[in-house]
């Protein structure tokens, strides 16, 4: 396994301050750090807590971020929507429903062990990706079909970017238009 360390463990958004210790707004994304642990990327300041030591990430392996208790539903996230998936799980937890949230991390190679675990332990599986149709979700569906994991009545939904030209806007606005926000993930789980 290649030594890849996730740099961001805990981020709290803070207001931007004008301080000579902060990178200027013209600094590139590669220089998004300073010695005090402050990050300035895309003009958003954040306090970043780094681990004391890195842990190598195994290529092609995902992870279960939150393990649901009852086996009703699972969310498999690929890409930048993991935060929204966790928000969706929080919304459902407030309603007394527990769901498993998993982070695929890689599309290739596909983590078939993780997918098999989610498909066999849950009644509903929602795939969330910030890619287009025919991408990660299609690869997972193909694996599930070929492995016979759809034969036992697994309910599955895929959430992805629409196959249309989206108008330029902020990322959040585009994700709202694409129905990739927490409330949309909750709706996919509860209406399936």
C-alpha positions in Angstrom: 0.0 0.0 0.0 1.2 3.5 -0.8 1.6 5.8 2.2 -1.3 8.3 1.7 -2.3 10.3 4.8 -5.5 12.1 5.0 -4.5 15.6 6.0 -7.9 16.9 7.2 -9.2 15.2 10.3 -11.3 17.9 11.9 -12.2 21.1 10.2 -14.0 24.0 11.8 -14.8 26.9 9.6 -13.6 30.2 10.9 -13.9 33.8 9.6 -11.1 35.0 7.5 -8.7 37.2 9.4 -6.3 39.7 7.9 -3.0 38.6 9.5 0.5 38.4 8.0 0.7 34.8 9.2 -2.0 33.8 6.8 -1.4 33.0 3.2 -2.4 35.8 0.8 -5.5 35.2 -1.3 -3.2 34.8 -4.4 -1.5 31.8 -2.8 -2.0 28.5 -4.7 -3.8 25.5 -3.3 -0.4 23.8 -2.8 0.6 26.4 -0.2 -2.6 26.0 1.8 -0.8 25.7 5.2 1.4 27.4 7.6 3.2 26.4 10.8 0.3 27.3 13.1 -1.9 24.7 11.5 -4.2 27.2 9.7 -5.3 26.5 6.2 -6.4 29.0 3.6 -7.8 27.2 0.5 -10.2 28.7 -1.9 -10.5 31.8 0.3 -12.0 29.8 3.2 -10.0 29.8 6.5 -10.1 26.7 8.6 -8.4 25.3 11.7 -7.0 21.9 10.8 -6.2 19.3 13.4 -3.6 16.9 12.0 -2.9 13.4 13.4 0.3 12.9 15.3 1.2 10.2 12.9 -0.1 9.2 9.5 -1.8 5.9 8.8 -1.3 4.4 5.3 -4.5 4.1 3.3 -5.0 0.7 1.6 -5.6 1.3 -2.2 -8.9 0.0 -3.3 -10.5 -0.3 0.2 -13.3 1.8 1.5 -14.4 2.2 5.1 -17.5 2.2 7.2 -17.7 5.7 8.8 -20.8 5.1 10.9 -22.2 1.6 11.6 -26.0 1.5 11.7 -27.7 -0.7 14.3 -30.8 -2.2 12.7 -29.8 -3.1 9.1 -32.5 -1.1 7.5 -30.5 1.2 5.3 -27.0 2.0 4.2 -25.4 4.9 2.3 -22.3 4.3 0.2 -20.6 7.6 -0.7 -18.0 8.2 -3.4 -16.5 11.6 -3.8 -17.2 14.9 -2.0 -20.7 14.1 -0.7 -19.7 12.2 2.4 -20.4 15.1 4.7 -24.0 15.3 3.3 -24.3 11.6 3.8 -23.4 12.0 7.5 -25.9 14.9 7.8 -28.5 12.6 6.3 -27.7 9.9 8.9 -28.0 12.5 11.6 -31.4 13.6 10.4 -32.6 10.0 10.3 -31.1 9.4 13.8 -33.2 12.3 15.1 -36.2 10.4 13.8 -35.1 7.2 15.5 -33.7 5.5 12.4 -30.1 4.2 12.3 -28.3 3.9 9.0 -24.8 2.8 8.0 -22.6 5.3 6.2 -19.6 4.0 4.2 -17.0 5.9 2.2 -15.9 4.0 -0.9 -12.8 6.2 -1.4 -11.9 4.4 -4.7 -13.9 3.6 -7.8 -11.1 1.4 -9.2 -10.4 -1.1 -7.9 -13.9 -1.5 -6.6 -14.1 -2.6 -2.9 -16.3 -5.6 -3.5 -16.0 -6.8 0.1 -17.4 -3.5 1.4 -20.2 -3.5 -1.2 -21.1 -7.2 -0.4 -21.2 -6.4 3.3 -23.5 -3.4 2.8 -25.8 -5.3 0.4 -26.2 -8.4 2.6 -26.6 -6.6 6.0 -29.1 -4.0 4.8 -32.5 -3.8 3.1 -31.9 -0.6 1.3 -28.7 0.8 -0.3 -28.3 4.3 -1.5 -25.3 5.2 -3.7 -24.2 8.8 -3.6 -21.6 10.2 -6.0 -20.7 13.6 -7.4 -20.2 12.1 -10.8 -22.5 11.5 -13.7 -24.8 8.6 -14.5 -22.9 5.6 -15.8 -20.1 6.1 -13.3 -19.5 4.7 -9.9 -23.1 3.8 -9.3 -23.3 1.8 -12.5 -20.1 -0.1 -11.6 -21.6 -1.0 -8.2 -24.9 -2.1 -9.8 -23.0 -4.2 -12.3 -21.1 -5.9 -9.5 -24.3 -6.5 -7.5 -26.1 -8.0 -10.5 -23.3 -10.3 -11.5 -22.7 -11.4 -7.9 -26.5 -12.2 -7.5 -26.8 -9.7 -4.7 -29.9 -8.1 -6.2 -31.8 -11.4 -6.3 -32.9 -11.2 -2.6 -34.9 -8.0 -2.9 -32.3 -5.4 -2.0 -33.7 -1.9 -2.7 -31.1 0.3 -4.3 -31.1 3.9 -5.4 -28.4 5.9 -7.1 -27.9 9.7 -6.6 -25.6 11.4 -9.0 -25.2 14.6 -11.0 -27.9 15.0 -13.8 -27.0 14.2 -17.3 -27.6 17.8 -18.4 -25.5 20.9 -18.7 -25.7 22.7 -15.4 -25.6 26.4 -15.2 -22.5 27.9 -13.6 -23.2 28.6 -9.9 -21.7 27.9 -6.5 -21.1 24.2 -5.7 -23.8 24.2 -3.1 -26.4 25.6 -5.5 -25.4 23.0 -8.2 -25.7 20.2 -5.6 -29.1 21.5 -4.6 -30.2 21.5 -8.2 -28.8 18.0 -8.6 -30.7 16.8 -5.5 -27.4 15.7 -3.8 -28.0 17.4 -0.4 -28.7 15.7 2.9 -32.5 16.0 2.7 -32.4 14.4 -0.8 -30.4 11.5 0.6 -32.9 11.1 3.4 -35.8 11.1 0.8 -34.0 8.4 -1.2 -33.7 6.2 1.9 -37.2 6.7 3.2 -39.1 6.4 -0.1 -37.4 3.2 -1.2 
